[in-house]
């Protein structure tokens, strides 16, 4: 339940909010690919063994996975803008720590702090939902959701250029500078959301989820080094299952859980999160395969012999195309809904990987593959937050999108582990150096195609959400038309006044809409004159529950048939039934 009205404060959100939030997302994504151009040199740069150097990447992944759902919940409770700024500030601190050291342990600490910023993306999506009018929300969320790919794609050539012509520590100074700019712009442009969730922060739940995620992701990312059948790997997997099961049982009994598992278990949320894992798997395969193929020497017979910078430029269209698909997604989603758009995106990804199997003979062919995959991944990534937002209450937006972003991260982690194992097992050893083979690259593309097929199957079974109002608003020709359409959407539900024993209006009474399954379908707070309004997700029977300080609770049953219904809630009559 929230402590604010459902009306969007559109007048507070200027035209610069979306690009500023998207820029923050891109800056965060840069952290994930910052060291890709120097991965092979990390053992020498840090004076350590290759197996130890991989912790520089693993630490960022683990901290990002832990921080994402936690920061989402903190944003719901205490303010999404506040938590966004905190995430970026921790990232800047981590970048400066890494910039000032060449010691392995200190570098790992700095990289872990940088991963903490991954929570900024779901926080940005939540801010957009709370502030933007419907006609701008579709493309804005699409851009924010795709920012992780956009930042990753653009960072590759930039980082390669810096690493090739400057000291590698400059990468971190540059990242810290971008983070400072993002913080400054957020402070200047982005207002705080008025939406708040009730309850307190679930610290035991956060600790349990963090422990479970670390136990799960550690063997996924280090299994190739430790051995997939080793006692350490299997033991950590078993411990992860036990800890996450116990955590789930605990969350089901907590009044204000970190993650509402009942909401997460809904078909639309569960299938969307599972599909997100598959999209994450497919996204990371191209990032692992194409740079290696481009940089392998031509003497191998299949390598394209390009420099680090050229390889980055050939893969950069992946991120650029994802950015430019945001307005395309908005139109497709407005016409057909996010479910259909997700299916289209997955089909385009499958086309990209299928065609990519025969497009590995020249650098220009890899650019075509990057463009097609970028379009598909952009559409798929853009659809995911819309599907989640349409299935959860406004007060749970941050936590729900944080969990969805976590699912994508798990997908990329699985992809990294599986593709790394495939490339290692199919490599040729030349002069004591393992060189990936074309067979390994093609098997990797086939694995990505299989993941897309699973995601497509999951997407087909997603329920079709109602979208007439959203469609109409996205076609609004003016702000005035959009305001009228938003008003019409609110009228497709319940509205009325909350009254006390003397018939006087009650301000800031909490009104909750509950569906026939006992799930919260909406919530708001009455205005100073006692008026409230609640949109409904679908026709059917509902219960309107209201409560206010100094008054007894009220539960009124009501049904909705697609028209406007006026229901006054009299707190002097607990249990009153209103027929509409």
C-alpha positions in Angstrom: 0.0 0.0 0.0 1.2 3.5 -0.7 0.9 6.7 1.2 0.2 8.9 -1.8 -2.5 9.4 -4.4 -2.4 7.5 -7.7 -2.3 10.7 -9.8 1.0 11.1 -11.6 2.8 14.3 -10.7 3.5 15.1 -14.4 4.1 18.8 -13.9 7.1 18.0 -11.7 8.8 15.8 -14.3 10.4 18.0 -17.0 11.5 16.8 -20.4 15.0 16.2 -19.2 14.1 13.6 -16.7 14.1 10.6 -19.2 17.5 11.4 -20.8 19.1 12.0 -17.3 17.8 8.7 -15.9 18.8 6.9 -19.1 22.3 8.5 -18.9 22.6 7.2 -15.3 21.7 3.7 -16.5 24.3 3.9 -19.2 26.9 5.0 -16.8 26.1 2.1 -14.5 26.3 -0.3 -17.5 29.7 1.0 -18.4 31.0 -0.5 -15.1 30.1 -4.0 -16.4 32.2 -3.9 -19.6 34.9 -1.4 -18.4 37.6 -4.1 -18.2 36.6 -6.3 -21.1 39.4 -4.8 -23.4 42.1 -5.7 -20.7 40.8 -9.0 -19.4 43.6 -11.0 -20.8 46.2 -8.6 -19.3 44.7 -8.5 -15.8 47.0 -11.2 -14.3 50.0 -9.3 -15.4 48.6 -5.9 -14.5 47.7 -7.1 -11.0 50.7 -9.4 -10.6 48.5 -12.4 -9.8 47.4 -15.8 -11.2 44.7 -15.8 -13.9 42.3 -17.6 -11.5 42.7 -14.8 -9.0 42.3 -12.1 -11.5 38.8 -13.3 -12.5 37.7 -12.1 -9.0 37.9 -8.6 -10.3 35.0 -9.4 -12.6 33.2 -11.8 -10.3 33.1 -9.3 -7.4 31.2 -6.8 -9.6 28.7 -9.4 -10.6 28.0 -10.6 -7.1 27.6 -7.2 -5.5 25.3 -6.1 -8.4 23.2 -9.2 -7.9 22.9 -8.6 -4.2 22.3 -4.8 -4.4 19.7 -4.8 -7.1 16.6 -6.2 -5.2 17.7 -4.6 -2.0 18.1 -1.1 -3.5 14.7 -1.5 -5.2 13.0 -2.2 -1.9 14.8 0.7 -0.2 13.7 2.9 -3.0 10.1 1.9 -2.5 10.3 2.6 1.2 12.5 5.7 1.4 12.6 7.3 -2.0 13.8 6.1 -5.4 15.7 9.2 -6.2 17.5 9.1 -2.9 18.6 5.5 -3.4 19.6 6.2 -7.0 22.0 8.9 -5.9 23.3 6.7 -3.2 24.0 3.9 -5.7 25.8 6.3 -8.0 27.8 7.7 -5.1 29.0 4.2 -4.0 29.9 3.5 -7.7 32.1 6.7 -7.9 33.8 5.7 -4.6 34.5 2.3 -6.0 35.9 3.6 -9.2 38.3 5.9 -7.4 39.4 3.0 -5.2 40.2 1.0 -8.3 41.9 3.9 -10.0 44.4 4.3 -7.1 45.6 0.7 -6.8 47.2 -2.2 -8.6 46.8 -4.5 -5.7 44.4 -7.4 -6.2 42.5 -7.2 -2.9 41.9 -3.5 -3.1 40.9 -3.8 -6.7 38.3 -6.4 -5.8 36.9 -4.1 -3.1 36.7 -1.2 -5.6 35.0 -3.4 -8.2 32.5 -4.7 -5.7 31.5 -1.1 -4.8 31.1 -0.4 -8.5 28.7 -3.3 -8.9 26.6 -1.9 -6.2 25.3 0.7 -8.7 23.3 -2.0 -10.7 20.3 -1.1 -8.6 20.1 2.3 -10.4 18.3 0.8 -13.4 15.2 -0.6 -11.7 15.1 2.6 -9.5 15.1 4.7 -12.7 12.3 2.6 -14.1 10.3 3.1 -10.9 10.8 6.8 -11.0 9.5 6.9 -14.5 6.4 5.0 -13.6 5.7 7.3 -10.7 6.2 10.6 -12.6 5.6 10.3 -16.3 2.3 10.5 -18.1 1.3 7.3 -20.0 2.0 8.7 -23.4 5.7 9.1 -22.5 6.1 6.1 -20.3 6.4 3.3 -22.9 9.4 4.7 -24.8 11.0 6.0 -21.6 11.0 2.7 -19.8 12.2 1.0 -23.0 15.2 3.4 -23.1 16.0 2.8 -19.4 15.7 -0.9 -19.6 17.9 -1.0 -22.7 20.5 1.3 -21.1 22.4 -1.7 -19.7 23.0 -2.9 -23.3 23.6 0.6 -24.6 26.2 1.3 -22.0 27.9 -2.0 -22.5 28.0 -1.6 -26.3 29.3 2.0 -26.3 31.8 1.3 -23.5 33.7 -1.4 -25.5 35.3 0.8 -28.2 35.8 3.7 -25.8 37.5 1.5 -23.2 39.5 -0.2 -25.9 40.7 3.2 -27.2 41.7 4.3 -23.7 43.4 1.1 -22.8 45.4 1.0 -26.0 46.7 4.6 -25.7 46.8 5.4 -22.0 47.3 3.8 -18.6 44.6 1.4 -17.8 43.8 3.2 -14.5 42.4 6.0 -16.7 39.4 3.8 -17.3 38.4 4.2 -13.7 39.0 7.9 -13.5 36.8 8.3 -16.5 34.1 6.2 -15.0 34.2 8.2 -11.8 33.8 11.4 -13.7 30.8 10.0 -15.6 29.3 9.0 -12.2 29.8 12.5 -10.8 28.0 14.0 -13.8 25.1 11.6 -13.4 24.7 12.5 -9.7 24.8 16.2 -10.5 22.2 15.9 -13.3 20.0 13.7 -11.1 20.1 16.3 -8.3 19.3 19.1 -10.7 16.7 17.6 -12.9 15.0 14.5 -11.3 12.4 15.2 -8.6 11.8 12.7 -5.8 8.8 10.3 -6.3 5.9 10.8 -3.9 5.1 7.1 -3.9 6.1 5.2 -0.8 5.5 1.6 0.4 4.4 0.9 4.0 6.4 -1.2 6.4 10.0 -1.4 7.4 13.1 -2.8 5.7 13.4 -6.5 6.0 17.0 -6.8 7.1 16.9 -10.6 7.8 15.4 -11.1 4.4 18.1 -9.0 2.8 20.8 -11.0 4.5 19.2 -14.3 3.6 18.8 -13.3 -0.1 22.4 -11.9 -0.3 23.8 -15.2 1.2 21.7 -17.3 -1.2 22.7 -15.3 -4.2 26.4 -15.4 -3.4 26.2 -19.2 -2.8 24.4 -19.6 -6.2 26.5 -17.3 -8.3 29.9 -18.2 -7.0 29.9 -21.8 -8.4 28.2 -20.5 -11.6 31.0 -18.0 -12.3 33.9 -20.1 -10.9 32.8 -23.6 -11.8 35.1 -23.7 -14.8 38.1 -23.0 -12.6 37.1 -25.2 -9.7 35.6 -28.1 -11.8 31.9 -28.6 -12.2 31.9 -31.9 -10.3 34.2 -30.7 -7.5 33.1 -30.8 -3.9 33.4 -27.0 -3.6 31.1 -26.4 -6.6 28.5 -29.0 -5.7 28.6 -28.0 -2.1 27.9 -24.4 -2.8 25.0 -25.2 -5.1 23.5 -27.4 -2.4 24.0 -24.7 0.2 22.4 -22.1 -2.1 19.3 -24.3 -2.6 18.9 -24.8 1.2 19.5 -21.1 2.0 17.1 -19.8 -0.7 14.4 -22.3 0.4 14.7 -21.2 4.0 14.7 -17.6 2.9 11.5 -18.1 0.9 9.7 -19.7 3.9 10.8 -16.8 6.0 9.6 -14.2 3.5 6.2 -15.8 3.3 5.7 -15.2 7.0 7.0 -11.6 7.2 4.4 -8.8 7.1 6.6 -6.5 5.0 9.0 -8.8 3.0 11.9 -7.8 1.0 10.4 -9.6 -2.0 6.7 -10.3 -2.1 6.9 -14.0 -3.2 3.1 -14.2 -3.5 3.2 -11.5 -6.1 6.3 -13.0 -7.7 4.5 -16.3 -8.0 1.8 -14.8 -10.2 1.9 -16.3 -13.7 2.6 -13.0 -15.4 5.4 -12.1 -13.0 7.0 -15.6 -12.8 7.0 -16.2 -16.6 8.4 -12.7 -17.2 11.2 -13.3 -14.8 12.0 -16.7 -16.3 12.0 -15.2 -19.8 14.3 -12.5 -18.5 16.9 -15.1 -17.7 16.7 -16.4 -21.2 17.1 -12.9 -22.7 20.1 -12.3 -20.4 21.7 -15.5 -21.7 21.2 -14.5 -25.3 22.5 -11.0 -24.8 25.8 -12.0 -23.3 26.7 -14.6 -25.9 27.3 -12.0 -28.6 29.4 -9.9 -26.3 31.6 -13.0 -25.6 31.9 -14.4 -29.1 32.2 -11.5 -31.6 35.1 -9.6 -29.9 37.2 -12.7 -29.8 36.4 -13.7 -33.4 37.3 -10.2 -34.5 40.7 -10.1 -32.7 41.9 -13.5 -33.5 44.8 -13.4 -36.0 44.0 -14.3 -39.7 46.7 -17.0 -39.4 44.1 -19.2 -37.6 42.1 -19.4 -40.9 39.0 -17.9 -39.4 40.1 -15.1 -37.2 39.5 -11.6 -38.6 42.7 -10.0 -37.4 41.2 -6.7 -36.2 42.6 -4.4 -33.4 41.0 -4.0 -30.0 39.5 -0.7 -31.0 38.1 -1.9 -34.4 36.6 -5.0 -32.6 34.9 -2.7 -30.2 33.5 -0.5 -33.0 32.1 -3.5 -34.8 30.2 -4.6 -31.7 29.1 -1.0 -30.8 26.1 -1.1 -33.1 24.6 -3.7 -30.7 24.2 -0.9 -28.1 23.3 1.8 -30.5 20.5 -0.2 -32.1 19.1 -1.1 -28.6 18.9 2.7 -27.9 17.1 3.5 -31.2 14.5 0.7 -30.7 13.0 2.5 -27.7 10.5 4.6 -29.8 9.8 1.6 -32.0 9.0 -0.4 -28.9 6.6 2.3 -27.7 4.6 2.1 -31.0 4.5 -1.7 -31.1 3.6 -2.0 -27.5 0.9 0.6 -27.8 -0.6 -1.3 -30.7 -0.1 -4.9 -29.7 0.9 -4.9 -26.0 4.3 -5.7 -24.3 3.7 -9.5 -24.6 3.5 -9.4 -28.4 6.5 -7.0 -28.4 8.5 -9.4 -26.3 7.7 -12.2 -28.7 8.7 -10.1 -31.7 12.0 -9.2 -30.0 12.8 -12.9 -29.3 12.0 -13.8 -32.9 14.4 -11.1 -34.1 17.1 -12.4 -31.7 16.6 -15.9 -33.1 17.0 -14.5 -36.6 20.2 -12.7 -35.6 21.8 -15.8 -34.1 20.6 -18.0 -36.9 21.9 -15.7 -39.6 25.0 -15.1 -37.6 26.0 -18.7 -38.0 26.8 -17.9 -41.6 28.1 -14.3 -41.1 31.5 -14.8 -39.5 33.8 -14.4 -42.5 34.3 -10.6 -42.5 34.2 -7.7 -40.1 31.2 -6.1 -41.9 29.2 -9.3 -41.4 29.7 -9.0 -37.6 28.3 -5.5 -37.8 25.1 -6.9 -39.5 24.8 -9.5 -36.8 25.2 -6.8 -34.1 22.5 -4.6 -35.6 20.0 -7.4 -35.9 20.7 -8.7 -32.4 20.6 -5.2 -30.9 17.1 -4.6 -32.4 15.8 -7.9 -31.0 17.4 -7.5 -27.6 16.3 -3.9 -27.4 12.7 -4.9 -28.0 12.9 -7.8 -25.5 14.5 -5.8 -22.8 12.1 -2.9 -23.3 9.1 -5.2 -22.9 10.2 -6.7 -19.5 9.6 -3.7 -17.2 6.3 -3.0 -18.8 5.1 -6.5 -18.2 6.3 -6.3 -14.5 4.8 -2.9 -13.9 1.5 -4.1 -15.3 1.4 -7.0 -12.9 2.4 -5.4 -9.5 1.1 -2.6 -7.3 2.8 0.8 -7.6 4.3 0.4 -4.1 6.2 -2.6 -5.2 7.6 -1.2 -8.5 11.2 -0.8 -7.3 11.5 -4.2 -5.7 9.7 -6.0 -8.5 11.9 -4.4 -11.2 15.0 -5.0 -9.1 14.1 -8.7 -9.0 13.6 -8.7 -12.8 16.9 -7.0 -13.3 18.5 -9.6 -11.1 17.0 -12.4 -13.3 18.7 -10.8 -16.3 22.0 -10.7 -14.3 21.6 -14.4 -13.5 21.1 -15.0 -17.2 24.3 -13.3 -18.1 26.1 -15.1 -15.4 24.9 -18.5 -16.6 25.8 -17.4 -20.2 29.3 -16.4 -19.2 29.9 -19.8 -17.4 28.4 -22.0 -20.1 29.9 -20.2 -23.1 33.3 -20.0 -21.3 33.2 -23.8 -20.8 32.2 -24.4 -24.4 34.9 -22.2 -25.8 37.5 -23.8 -23.5 36.5 -27.4 -24.3 36.5 -26.7 -28.1 39.8 -24.7 -28.1 43.0 -25.7 -29.9 46.3 -25.4 -28.0 49.0 -23.7 -30.0 52.3 -23.0 -28.4 50.8 -23.5 -25.0 48.0 -21.0 -25.7 44.4 -22.0 -26.0 42.8 -20.5 -29.0 38.9 -20.6 -29.5 37.7 -22.4 -32.6 35.1 -21.6 -35.1 33.2 -24.7 -34.0 33.1 -23.3 -30.5 31.8 -20.0 -31.7 29.0 -21.7 -33.7 28.0 -23.9 -30.8 27.8 -20.8 -28.6 25.4 -19.2 -31.1 23.3 -22.4 -31.1 23.1 -22.3 -27.3 21.9 -18.7 -27.5 19.3 -19.7 -30.1 18.1 -22.5 -27.8 17.8 -20.0 -24.9 15.7 -17.7 -27.1 13.4 -20.7 -28.0 12.8 -21.3 -24.3 12.1 -17.6 -23.7 9.7 -17.6 -26.7 7.8 -20.6 -25.2 7.5 -18.8 -21.8 6.4 -15.6 -23.5 3.6 -17.3 -25.4 2.0 -18.4 -22.1 2.0 -14.9 -20.6 -1.5 -13.6 -20.0 -2.7 -10.9 -22.4 -3.0 -7.6 -20.4 -5.7 -5.0 -21.2 -4.2 -2.0 -23.0 -6.9 0.1 -24.7 -6.3 3.1 -22.4 -2.6 3.0 -22.9 -3.0 2.7 -26.7 -5.2 5.7 -26.8 -2.9 7.8 -24.7 0.2 6.9 -26.8 -1.7 8.2 -29.8 -2.7 11.5 -28.1 -2.1 14.5 -30.3 -1.6 17.0 -27.6 -0.9 17.3 -23.8 -4.5 18.4 -23.4 -5.8 15.3 -25.1 -3.5 13.1 -23.1 -4.8 14.7 -19.8 -8.4 13.9 -20.9 -7.5 10.4 -21.8 -5.7 9.9 -18.4 -8.9 11.2 -16.7 -11.0 8.7 -18.7 -8.7 5.9 -17.6 -9.1 6.8 -13.9 -12.9 6.9 -14.4 -12.7 3.2 -15.5 -12.7 2.2 -11.9 -14.0 3.4 -8.5 -14.1 6.9 -7.2 -15.9 8.6 -4.3 -15.3 10.0 -0.9 -14.2 8.7 2.5 -16.5 9.9 5.2 -16.5 9.9 9.0 -19.4 9.3 11.4 -20.8 12.8 10.9 -20.6 12.6 7.1 -17.5 14.8 7.0 -14.7 14.0 4.5 -11.6 12.2 5.9 -8.3 13.2 4.5 -5.4 10.8 3.9 -7.5 7.7 4.5 -5.8 4.7 3.0 -8.0 3.0 0.4 -7.0 -0.4 -1.0 -8.6 -2.4 -3.9 -8.6 -6.2 -3.3 -9.5 -8.7 -6.1 -11.4 -11.9 -5.7 -8.3 -13.9 -4.9 -7.4 -11.6 -2.0 -4.6 -9.9 -3.8 -4.0 -6.1 -3.8 -5.1 -4.7 -7.1 -4.5 -1.0 -6.3 -4.1 1.5 -3.5 -4.3 5.2 -2.9 -4.9 7.8 -0.2 -7.8 10.2 -0.1 -7.3 13.8 -0.8 -7.9 16.7 1.6 -11.5 16.8 0.6 -11.9 13.1 1.2 -12.1 12.2 -2.5 -10.3 9.1 -3.9 -10.1 7.4 -7.3 -8.8 3.9 -8.2 -8.4 2.4 -11.6 -9.1 -1.3 -12.0 -7.0 -3.8 -14.0 -10.0 -5.7 -15.3 -13.8 -6.2 -14.9 -14.9 -8.3 -11.9 -15.7 -8.3 -8.2 -13.5 -6.4 -5.8 -13.4 -5.3 -2.1 -12.7 -1.7 -1.3 -11.0 -1.4 2.1 -10.4 1.9 3.9 -8.8 2.9 7.1 -7.7 6.2 8.8 -6.2 7.3 12.1 -9.0 7.5 14.7 -11.5 5.5 12.7 -12.4 1.8 12.4 -11.6 -0.1 9.2 -14.2 -0.5 6.5 -14.4 -3.2 3.9 -17.0 -2.7 1.1 -17.6 -5.2 -1.7 -18.0 -3.9 -5.2 -18.0 -5.1 -8.7 -16.8 -3.4 -11.9 -18.2 -3.9 -15.4 -16.1 -1.5 -17.4 -18.0 1.7 -16.6 -17.6 4.5 -14.0 -18.7 3.6 -10.5 -19.0 6.1 -7.6 -18.6 4.5 -4.1 -18.5 6.5 -0.9 -16.8 4.8 1.9 -18.3 5.6 5.3 -15.9 4.8 8.1 -18.7 5.0 10.6 -20.1 1.8 9.2 -17.5 -1.0 9.3 -18.4 -3.9 7.0 -20.9 -1.9 5.0 -21.7 -3.6 1.7 -22.2 -1.4 -1.3 -23.8 -2.8 -4.5 -22.9 -1.1 -7.8 
